């Protein structure tokens, strides 16, 4: 293959992988949230459900809903990440 063909193929592969990562990351985030919610459900599910019911002033939440709730909140939270930047007084303030 010629060098310009190899470069074009490499650029296409990079673009396709970038698009794949953009679509795969929310799915991975949802899966990890579901897994952590499942662990919460089998360990302290009643306590978490009671806490959610107290916070939202309802009686709808059950321990069986915790994995889906955690997965949804984890995926949504992934879109709203921010970075906290602090400055030390020693840095020249």
Secondary structure, DSSP 8 states (H G I E B T S, - for coil): --HHHHHHHHHHHHHHHHHHHHHHHHHHHHHHHHHHHHHHHHHHHHHHHHHHHHHTT-S---GGGHHHHHHHHHHHHHTT--------GGGT-
